[in-house]
Amino acid sequence: MEGQSVEELLAKAERDEAEKLQRITVHKELELEFDLGNLLASDRNPPTGLRHAGPTQEAELRALARDNTQLLINQLWQLPTDRVEEALVARLPEPTTRLPREKPVPRPRPLTRWQQFARLKGIRPKKKTNLVWDEGTGQWRRRWGYQRARDDTKEWLIEVPGNADPMEDQFAKRIQAKKERVAKNELNRLRNLARAHKMQLPSAAGMHPTGHQSKEELGRAMLVAKVSTASVGRFQERLPKEKAPRGSGKKRKFQPLFGDFAAEKKSQLEMLRIMNSKKPQLDVTRATNKQMREEDQEEAAKRRKMSQKGKRKGGRQGPGGKRKGGPPSQGGKRKGGLGGKMNSGRPGLSGKRKGGQHQGGKRRK
Amino acid sequence: MDALYRVVKPKTKRAKRFLEKREPKLSENIKNAMLIKGGNASSTVTQVLRDVYALKKPYGVLYKKKNITRPFEDQASLEFFSKKSDCSLFMFGFHNKKRPNNLVIGRMYDYHVLDMIEVGIEKFVSLKDIKNSKCPEGTKPMLIFAGDDFDVTEDYRRLKSLLIDFFRGPTVSNVHLAGLEYVLHFTALNGKIYFRSYKLLLKKSGCRTPLIELEEMGPSLDLVLRRTHLASDDLYKLSLKMPKALKPKKKNVSHDTFGTTYGRIHMQKQDLSKLQTRKMKGLKKRPAERKAGASLVAQWLRVRLPMQGNRVCAPVREDPACRGAAGPISEMSTT
């Protein structure tokens, strides 16, 4: 009798457990995908129930949300927990969804000159105290900065050293020395910064050996070194099994043979049209360059004639300055009359000048 | 222009801390969101922005004035705002006849627009329209995406990623289980996206995991997808790039500068006597020895004893008085 009741009790307990579990279990066709690090769940099941429910969507949406939330909570409750100050805290795993960063990955900064030197010599930073005892004032003062302990420039008495000029102002000399040190420090800081920014260019990598270069960088550096001879690498010997470097010339891009038929047809028809037209097509840049060159030659011829006659006006310098691209400092040095002449030149037309013209301009001076 | 900013040396510690907070880091700060009103913003749109600001506090900035820009045409002013307030997420709301109640949700990479998705608001129920208690601000929400549409098209996938980014809040390693208070549920159905937020009620169930009941709490929106401006694939890939330091490390593998990979194997201690070297018949254990388990010395003696009378060099002996002796000091012969 007792045995039976015990069995009955056990069976009843099991049934109760199953019932309770039923309340929190949700049946889904496709399992949800969980990203517990982000407290995220994705349900891939197509929402068929919702599609049928027309106006009563809210209740359906809520039921769907309840089911999905129940599943997510079930997952969260299975995580390992700690007890922190009477609160049950679950340890979340790392988030698995990859989301884009907001800023690019920080590039490693190159070492400053001092850091390189220290690394080479094996110098480690020594831990120093913040405050130093200052004898003069009888106080603890900071090591550097405002009201520092041993301030060179604040002494009230300086002995004139034996080999110095007695009329020299030693106080001013000290202040000057401090200013120079500060300026030098600032210059070095800016130089380090400039080097840091230059280092960001990947193409320049490998030209400054650091010892931590990759295979590609070393290869590139080797190729550049090979070509940096007087004969541009023509007579450089190669190692017995070394292959000739391919693809180091200028890259030209050609259209594929069987590419865009429409584009090819269009370009061919355009070419035919240009050839057939009676009017010559004008390439504006080349035309203006030609025009400018002719005008320069005329002026050069005129100037030679004028200089032969012995007349020399300041205005001669004008076109030469403009040809150089009008650097502002040179423009400033010109006399006032040239400003007008420069403006009357070719505003807004750049055009490439041949080197010969430059020479011509210089020779004229 | 960036170089110019960096050359400016901060003169106070506070300025230095400010600049350090904004520079790129290995593990980043929590993304801030800026909520901006456009030239013509209807009351719906304004209320939506205010509600989203309430959800995103304290990681959000609500701009009070109207800004007359068009995000899809010119992104310069958005980028300027993002640089000034250091926000990488934004929501821009405006209204016109062609696009009523428009909302542009977007994110930035390196202060340039990465993705922008324009959605129209069809139905909106605000926080203040639903009269019940709300959860404290700054709680981390749970996010649930339902519907197979979210994986079908690229637009929807990016939208899902954008919504996760926008609403997820700070990344934490521990979470107080009783403090999980609200859940944001996105359903994609028939080309619309239903955004609902519910407050969580944990009821007793028989076992450890509680039974969930939901109560509608917060803003509920019905959204329609309009235009999109998505980043190109390589820019998106670049933005997803994780720094090497954060990648899960592989132990016992190293690389050298020539590109060779070295691995390290850890072996257990080997019993060298059982090591199989070249077969030397003389050293083979006789059956008797194997049975008796003869030691190495006994085997050596067995081999050497027949060579009686031969001169055998003793092993080098250590003599404390000896200094720098080249060879063995004495010779012994076995008897």
Contacts between the chains, C-beta under 8 A, distances in Angstrom:
chain1	res1	chain2	res2	distance
A	16	B	206	6.9
A	17	B	206	7.0
A	17	B	207	7.6
A	19	B	206	7.3
A	20	B	205	5.8
A	20	B	206	2.7
A	20	B	207	5.4
A	21	B	206	7.6
A	21	B	207	6.4
A	23	B	205	5.2
A	23	B	206	7.3
A	23	B	211	5.6
A	24	B	205	5.2
A	24	B	207	7.0
A	24	B	209	5.4
A	24	B	210	7.8
A	24	B	211	5.7
A	37	B	171	7.3
A	38	B	143	6.9
A	38	B	164	6.6
A	38	B	168	5.4
A	38	B	171	7.7
A	39	B	140	6.4
A	39	B	141	7.2
A	39	B	142	4.4
A	39	B	143	6.4
A	39	B	168	7.7
A	39	B	175	7.4
A	39	B	180	7.6
A	40	B	142	7.6
A	40	B	143	4.8
A	40	B	144	7.5
A	40	B	145	7.7
A	40	B	164	6.4
A	40	B	168	7.5
A	41	B	142	7.6
A	41	B	143	7.4
A	41	B	144	4.8
A	41	B	145	7.5
A	42	B	144	7.7
A	42	B	145	4.8
A	42	B	146	8.0
A	42	B	150	7.0
A	42	B	160	8.0
A	43	B	144	6.8
A	43	B	145	6.7
A	43	B	146	4.2
A	43	B	147	7.2
A	44	B	148	5.4
A	44	B	151	6.9
A	45	B	146	7.4
A	45	B	148	7.2
A	46	B	147	7.0
A	46	B	148	4.9
A	47	B	146	6.2
A	47	B	147	5.4
A	47	B	187	6.1
A	47	B	189	5.3
A	50	B	187	7.0
A	50	B	189	5.5
A	51	B	189	6.8
A	51	B	190	7.2
A	57	B	194	7.6
A	61	B	185	7.4
A	61	B	187	6.2
A	61	B	194	6.0
A	61	B	196	5.9
A	62	B	196	7.6
A	62	B	198	7.3
A	62	B	214	6.0
A	62	B	216	7.1
A	64	B	146	6.0
A	64	B	185	7.7
A	64	B	187	6.8
A	65	B	144	6.8
A	65	B	146	7.8
A	65	B	183	7.0
A	65	B	185	4.2
A	65	B	196	6.4
A	65	B	198	5.9
A	65	B	214	5.9
A	66	B	212	6.0
A	66	B	213	7.1
A	66	B	214	5.1
A	68	B	144	4.7
A	68	B	146	6.2
A	68	B	185	7.0
A	69	B	142	6.9
A	69	B	144	6.6
A	69	B	183	5.3
A	69	B	185	7.7
A	69	B	198	7.5
A	69	B	200	7.0
A	69	B	212	5.1
A	69	B	214	6.5
A	70	B	211	7.5
A	70	B	212	4.6
A	72	B	142	6.0
A	72	B	144	6.6
A	72	B	183	7.8
A	73	B	180	7.5
A	73	B	202	8.0
A	73	B	209	6.5
A	73	B	210	7.0
A	73	B	212	5.6
A	74	B	209	5.4
A	76	B	175	7.7
A	76	B	177	7.0
A	76	B	180	7.2
A	77	B	177	7.0
A	77	B	208	6.4
A	77	B	209	4.4
A	77	B	210	7.8
A	81	B	177	7.1
A	82	B	174	7.3
A	84	B	174	7.6
A	87	B	176	5.4
A	87	B	178	6.9
A	88	B	176	7.3
A	88	B	177	4.9
A	88	B	178	6.8
A	89	B	174	4.8
A	89	B	175	6.9
A	89	B	176	5.4
A	89	B	177	6.9
A	90	B	174	6.7
A	90	B	175	5.5
A	90	B	177	5.4
A	91	B	173	6.7
A	91	B	174	5.6
A	92	B	172	6.6
A	92	B	173	5.8
A	92	B	174	6.5
A	92	B	175	5.7
A	95	B	171	6.4
A	97	B	161	7.5
A	97	B	164	6.2
A	98	B	240	5.4
A	98	B	242	7.8
A	99	B	161	6.3
A	99	B	164	6.6
A	99	B	165	5.1
A	99	B	240	7.8
A	100	B	107	7.1
A	100	B	109	6.0
A	100	B	114	6.3
A	100	B	161	7.8
A	100	B	165	7.5
A	100	B	236	6.7
A	100	B	239	3.6
A	100	B	240	5.4
A	101	B	28	6.0
A	101	B	109	7.0
A	101	B	239	5.8
A	101	B	240	7.5
A	101	B	241	7.5
A	102	B	28	5.9
A	102	B	29	7.9
A	102	B	31	5.5
A	102	B	88	3.7
A	102	B	107	7.7
A	102	B	108	6.7
A	102	B	109	6.7
A	102	B	110	7.9
A	103	B	23	7.8
A	103	B	24	3.9
A	103	B	25	7.7
A	103	B	28	6.8
A	103	B	88	7.8
A	103	B	109	7.5
A	103	B	110	5.7
A	104	B	24	5.8
A	104	B	109	7.6
A	104	B	110	5.3
A	104	B	238	7.6
A	105	B	24	6.9
A	105	B	26	7.7
A	105	B	241	6.1
A	105	B	242	7.9
A	105	B	243	4.5
A	106	B	23	7.3
A	106	B	24	4.4
A	106	B	25	6.3
A	106	B	26	6.7
A	106	B	243	7.6
A	189	B	9	7.9
A	190	B	7	7.3
A	193	B	6	7.3
A	193	B	7	6.4
A	197	B	3	5.8
A	212	B	257	6.9
A	213	B	257	6.6
A	214	B	257	6.6
A	214	B	259	7.4
A	215	B	257	7.1
A	215	B	258	5.7
A	215	B	259	4.7
A	218	B	257	7.9
